[in-house]
Amino acid sequence: MTIKRFIAGAVCPACGIQDSVRVFQKEDCDIRECVDCGFSDEVQNKPALVGELPETRISHEGEGRHNTVDEDLNVQVVRILGS
């Protein structure tokens, strides 16, 4: 018996519908398929990164370390004392 699991939040690469992709094993390969459009392909065990990483608030080119949220936003910690 093949167990098919839906992947929460996954978006089909063919039709773009979210929460319609499920994964199952077939002959020692992981297969993903869309229940809406019928798209199906084999999932790579160790996929290679293609292209550049997206720019985020903590990725700064040329710096030796990442900034923390506190440094970026001037956040101060507030403690609520119980009675």
ZADO-1210 file (C-alpha; in nm, 4 decimals, padded with zeros to 6 digits):
<atoms>
<atom x="00.0000" y="00.0000" z="00.0000" code="MET" pos="1"/>
<atom x="00.1401" y="00.3395" z="-00.0991" code="THR" pos="2"/>
<atom x="00.1067" y="00.6157" z="00.1606" code="ILE" pos="3"/>
<atom x="00.0543" y="00.9575" z="00.0006" code="LYS" pos="4"/>
<atom x="00.1169" y="01.2631" z="00.2211" code="ARG" pos="5"/>
<atom x="00.0076" y="01.6188" z="00.1480" code="PHE" pos="6"/>
<atom x="00.2753" y="01.8826" z="00.2039" code="ILE" pos="7"/>
<atom x="00.1307" y="02.1817" z="00.3911" code="ALA" pos="8"/>
<atom x="00.2044" y="02.5114" z="00.2192" code="GLY" pos="9"/>
<atom x="00.3612" y="02.3535" z="-00.0892" code="ALA" pos="10"/>
<atom x="00.2845" y="02.5226" z="-00.4208" code="VAL" pos="11"/>
<atom x="00.2554" y="02.3260" z="-00.7448" code="CYS" pos="12"/>
<atom x="00.5308" y="02.4388" z="-00.9875" code="PRO" pos="13"/>
<atom x="00.2989" y="02.3862" z="-01.2847" code="ALA" pos="14"/>
<atom x="-00.0346" y="02.5456" z="-01.1857" code="CYS" pos="15"/>
<atom x="00.0665" y="02.7491" z="-00.8780" code="GLY" pos="16"/>
<atom x="-00.2104" y="02.6145" z="-00.6524" code="ILE" pos="17"/>
<atom x="-00.1110" y="02.5952" z="-00.2858" code="GLN" pos="18"/>
<atom x="-00.1813" y="02.2891" z="-00.0659" code="ASP" pos="19"/>
<atom x="-00.2455" y="02.0580" z="-00.3616" code="SER" pos="20"/>
<atom x="00.0898" y="01.8754" z="-00.3699" code="VAL" pos="21"/>
<atom x="00.1345" y="01.5309" z="-00.2226" code="ARG" pos="22"/>
<atom x="00.4436" y="01.3087" z="-00.1957" code="VAL" pos="23"/>
<atom x="00.4759" y="00.9305" z="-00.2057" code="PHE" pos="24"/>
<atom x="00.7393" y="00.6641" z="-00.2699" code="GLN" pos="25"/>
<atom x="00.7473" y="00.4559" z="-00.5868" code="LYS" pos="26"/>
<atom x="01.0321" y="00.2112" z="-00.6477" code="GLU" pos="27"/>
<atom x="01.2625" y="00.3813" z="-00.3897" code="ASP" pos="28"/>
<atom x="01.2076" y="00.7267" z="-00.5437" code="CYS" pos="29"/>
<atom x="01.0095" y="01.0126" z="-00.3903" code="ASP" pos="30"/>
<atom x="00.7413" y="01.1351" z="-00.6294" code="ILE" pos="31"/>
<atom x="00.5466" y="01.4611" z="-00.5929" code="ARG" pos="32"/>
<atom x="00.2203" y="01.5176" z="-00.7718" code="GLU" pos="33"/>
<atom x="-00.0492" y="01.7834" z="-00.7871" code="CYS" pos="34"/>
<atom x="-00.4048" y="01.6673" z="-00.7308" code="VAL" pos="35"/>
<atom x="-00.5435" y="01.9717" z="-00.9190" code="ASP" pos="36"/>
<atom x="-00.3546" y="01.9683" z="-01.2503" code="CYS" pos="37"/>
<atom x="-00.1933" y="01.6214" z="-01.2503" code="GLY" pos="38"/>
<atom x="00.1683" y="01.7483" z="-01.2585" code="PHE" pos="39"/>
<atom x="00.4135" y="01.4823" z="-01.1380" code="SER" pos="40"/>
<atom x="00.7914" y="01.4544" z="-01.1073" code="ASP" pos="41"/>
<atom x="01.0662" y="01.2848" z="-00.9080" code="GLU" pos="42"/>
<atom x="01.1963" y="01.4728" z="-00.6040" code="VAL" pos="43"/>
<atom x="01.5751" y="01.5021" z="-00.5797" code="GLN" pos="44"/>
<atom x="01.7281" y="01.3821" z="-00.2527" code="ASN" pos="45"/>
<atom x="01.9964" y="01.6535" z="-00.2525" code="LYS" pos="46"/>
<atom x="01.8869" y="01.9353" z="-00.4845" code="PRO" pos="47"/>
<atom x="02.1489" y="02.1852" z="-00.5992" code="ALA" pos="48"/>
<atom x="02.0950" y="02.5579" z="-00.5486" code="LEU" pos="49"/>
<atom x="02.0342" y="02.7366" z="-00.8758" code="VAL" pos="50"/>
<atom x="02.0893" y="03.1094" z="-00.9051" code="GLY" pos="51"/>
<atom x="02.1643" y="03.3517" z="-00.6256" code="GLU" pos="52"/>
<atom x="02.0255" y="03.3567" z="-00.2742" code="LEU" pos="53"/>
<atom x="01.7465" y="03.6116" z="-00.2193" code="PRO" pos="54"/>
<atom x="01.8264" y="03.9395" z="-00.0406" code="GLU" pos="55"/>
<atom x="01.7008" y="03.9401" z="00.3174" code="THR" pos="56"/>
<atom x="01.7244" y="04.1830" z="00.6081" code="ARG" pos="57"/>
<atom x="02.0168" y="03.9865" z="00.7541" code="ILE" pos="58"/>
<atom x="02.2176" y="03.9228" z="00.4380" code="SER" pos="59"/>
<atom x="02.4728" y="04.1992" z="00.3892" code="HIS" pos="60"/>
<atom x="02.7413" y="04.1661" z="00.1258" code="GLU" pos="61"/>
<atom x="03.0988" y="04.2158" z="00.2401" code="GLY" pos="62"/>
<atom x="03.0301" y="04.2024" z="00.6120" code="GLU" pos="63"/>
<atom x="03.1889" y="03.9333" z="00.8226" code="GLY" pos="64"/>
<atom x="02.8801" y="03.8700" z="01.0338" code="ARG" pos="65"/>
<atom x="02.5038" y="03.9070" z="01.0261" code="HIS" pos="66"/>
<atom x="02.3272" y="04.1800" z="01.2204" code="ASN" pos="67"/>
<atom x="02.0771" y="04.0782" z="01.4821" code="THR" pos="68"/>
<atom x="01.7184" y="04.2009" z="01.4929" code="VAL" pos="69"/>
<atom x="01.8002" y="04.4219" z="01.7935" code="ASP" pos="70"/>
<atom x="02.0757" y="04.6052" z="01.6032" code="GLU" pos="71"/>
<atom x="01.8694" y="04.6449" z="01.2866" code="ASP" pos="72"/>
<atom x="01.5529" y="04.7817" z="01.4494" code="LEU" pos="73"/>
<atom x="01.6810" y="04.9446" z="01.7698" code="ASN" pos="74"/>
<atom x="01.4602" y="04.7098" z="01.9733" code="VAL" pos="75"/>
<atom x="01.4694" y="04.7246" z="02.3518" code="GLN" pos="76"/>
<atom x="01.3640" y="04.4316" z="02.5689" code="VAL" pos="77"/>
<atom x="01.0754" y="04.4992" z="02.8115" code="VAL" pos="78"/>
<atom x="01.0176" y="04.2713" z="03.1090" code="ARG" pos="79"/>
<atom x="00.6714" y="04.2412" z="03.2578" code="ILE" pos="80"/>
<atom x="00.6881" y="04.1813" z="03.6314" code="LEU" pos="81"/>
<atom x="00.4202" y="03.9672" z="03.7976" code="GLY" pos="82"/>
<atom x="00.2440" y="04.0792" z="04.1165" code="SER" pos="83"/>
</atoms>
